[in-house]
Amino acid sequence: MFSVFLPAESSLKKASVDGLATLPENAIWIDLVKPTAAEDRAVERLAGIAVPTREDMQEIEISSRLYIENGARYMTATLMCNSDSDMPKTTAVTFILAGHRLVTVRYDEPKPFALVEHKLARSCAAAITGEMVLMELLDAVIDRCADILERCGADIDQVSHDIFEPESERHGHAKQYSQILIAIGRKGDLTSKVRESLVSIGRVVTFLSAVMEGVKWSKDMREQLKTMQRDVASLTDHSSYLSNKITFVLDAMLGVVNLEQNNIIKLFSVMAVVLMPPTLIASIYGMNFKVMPELEWQHGYAYALFSMVLAAVLPYFLFKWKKWL
């Protein structure tokens, strides 16, 4: 389906288009969402542009994502989707500037689109153009990435607190460790996807800065582009910092798990050493030699039991005194 947005006084309203035969001349923004082949052809005919297919949008070459064709500027960026769920993903979105009209092609529902639609429906500049709508969308995408990174940073801090300052003893918390490792993996995946999106948006902003030299854009829009470039650069650096922090937290968690395993192995080793003397005593008196004076003792059995207990307790307290346990 596709939506057409028209300027109305101080807002941008969604217009109802009957069929695919006509398109209002003052249409500022055409939003294609999971378009059919017929809708693609209709928009191509009405807007005078070539709408890229989903396969074209998946191309990763810069020349296939950022280019100019018949005077229209094509920009494909990778945006975040479902970032609030356990299954975040990225999706390719194409922005097409043809004259002062913006056409967007997408196959998912990135949250910035709904936010910008509601914002412009409330108020917008009187002489709004497709370039202004594009700026609003890019700005909303960058803000969304910043919000995701802030939430991800807070979650990583909580995971770090759970590792280094646990509320209870560590021993026997295999389930808790697995949950922490899962949380670290999810945050690492989310951070990498946000970084991918920021790199893609940064390329779009750089492309716009390069092609606007021959276009009469307002001073405010030029300043907005520069601000976006600085924001993208700072957020990209922050995502790199978070990635390094996630790697550190992961190494720390694995170190804690290794220490826990070493403590368990040490316990088994100590128990083997502790039980070795009693086993030796029991073996001697289990041989049942014919000549064994202790067999004639009245309290020989109690003596053997006492010797085994003493042989087990003494090494244990020796290890505790040496602080080996």
Secondary structure, 3 states (H helix, E strand, C coil): CEEEEEEECCEEEEECCCCCCCCCCCCCEEEEECCCHHHHHHHHHHHCCCCCCHHHHCCCCHHHHEEEECCEEEEEEEEEECCCCCCCEEEEEEEEEECCEEEEEECCCCHHHHHHHHHHHHCCCCCCCHHHHHHHHHHHHHHHHHHHHHHHHHHHHHHHHHHHCCCCCCCCCHHHHHHHHHHHHHHHHHHHHHHHHHHHHHHHHHHHHHHHHHCCCCHHHHHHHHHHHHHHHHHHHHHHHHHHHHHHHHHHHHHHHHHHHHHHHHHHHHHHHHHHHHHHHHHHHCCCCCCCHHHHCCCHHHHHHHHHHHHHHHHHHHHHHCCCC
